[in-house]
């Protein structure tokens, strides 16, 4: 008997701790953005092509998408990559990594300004602004990056002669800024999804976090899953049976005494990974209201210092996190590509404000009163 996952309704939790139908900011990051199906072939199954077998068993997916996934190496049989013409055999164990998330709603093109860093016939690199949700979902049906991309691509046709559509392979949180890659055809999407799944894409973030560090660099590990009490947020669990394993590498870029500018390199891509990992080690992101960074965590008790921090919060009304760079292999040419982005003005301004503060304290150690 084929072992398929039952369809889930909004609000239910799937095997990967995802809540179906929730706001896109809370959906899983890269390696869970495409469906992962598992099938055990029935003992009486006749030998048919695997693309036909899967087309008959996976709802709402085209045979072409299955074939593109196979070409990209995203279909495994008994642990080995197989192509679309493989003939399934009784008791085969089939794993499918699909790169397209379930369709939430019809995408309505919207004329929203975009910062397109790079574009060719297969991919787009976009520098997303803070405050923009990436994909329409429950509670965010318009004003998203995908709505803007649908308008930007307009009536463009892809190389197969079909209308060009933006195809996601990863996301970043609504209030996080920075670079993202978007596929323009299913083959590119499948190949990029493969890179994300196997963690071969180099992603670097910069974050301003509370506190100072004893070391210059380090690594945070710990399974990430939804908080057992508040399902809207994530938490770190030592129990390896809960959630998904996550690895974040960090290094200090600049110290300001009460806050520190760091670089984070993601080895995995879990929902809110950097934010929840940094909270876990006692260094929540500056002004991260969800994970405890929107209150004063370090510093003096003076009224003037408190006002200084509040001024910083007002300048940066979001978590201090920016997706700084991406290094990946082009899905078609296989050429290594690197994209870097400047820190947005709000984050730059707050960093400069803390830099001036740290310099003032260094010159006047007995006087921490600075605006």
HELIX and SHEET records of a PDB file:
HELIX    1   1 UNK A   24  UNK A   26  5                                   3    
HELIX    2   2 UNK A   30  UNK A   32  5                                   3    
HELIX    3   3 UNK A   50  UNK A   55  1                                   6    
HELIX    4   4 UNK A   63  UNK A   71  1                                   9    
HELIX    5   5 UNK A  145  UNK A  153  1                                   9    
HELIX    6   6 UNK A  186  UNK A  197  1                                  12    
HELIX    7   7 UNK A  273  UNK A  280  1                                   8    
HELIX    8   8 UNK A  303  UNK A  315  1                                  13    
HELIX    9   9 UNK A  345  UNK A  363  1                                  19    
SHEET    1   A 4 UNK A  36  UNK A  40  0                                        
SHEET    2   A 4 UNK A  93  UNK A  97 -1                                        
SHEET    3   A 4 UNK A  75  UNK A  77 -1                                        
SHEET    4   A 4 UNK A  80  UNK A  81 -1                                        
SHEET    1   B 4 UNK A 116  UNK A 119  0                                        
SHEET    2   B 4 UNK A 123  UNK A 128 -1                                        
SHEET    3   B 4 UNK A 177  UNK A 183 -1                                        
SHEET    4   B 4 UNK A 167  UNK A 168 -1                                        
SHEET    1   C 8 UNK A 116  UNK A 119  0                                        
SHEET    2   C 8 UNK A 123  UNK A 128 -1                                        
SHEET    3   C 8 UNK A 177  UNK A 183 -1                                        
SHEET    4   C 8 UNK A 321  UNK A 329  1                                        
SHEET    5   C 8 UNK A 202  UNK A 210 -1                                        
SHEET    6   C 8 UNK A 259  UNK A 266 -1                                        
SHEET    7   C 8 UNK A 247  UNK A 255 -1                                        
SHEET    8   C 8 UNK A 217  UNK A 221 -1                                        
SHEET    1   D 5 UNK A 116  UNK A 119  0                                        
SHEET    2   D 5 UNK A 123  UNK A 128 -1                                        
SHEET    3   D 5 UNK A 177  UNK A 183 -1                                        
SHEET    4   D 5 UNK A 321  UNK A 329  1                                        
SHEET    5   D 5 UNK A 336  UNK A 340 -1                                        
SHEET    1   E 2 UNK A 223  UNK A 226  0                                        
SHEET    2   E 2 UNK A 234  UNK A 237 -1                                        
END                                                                             
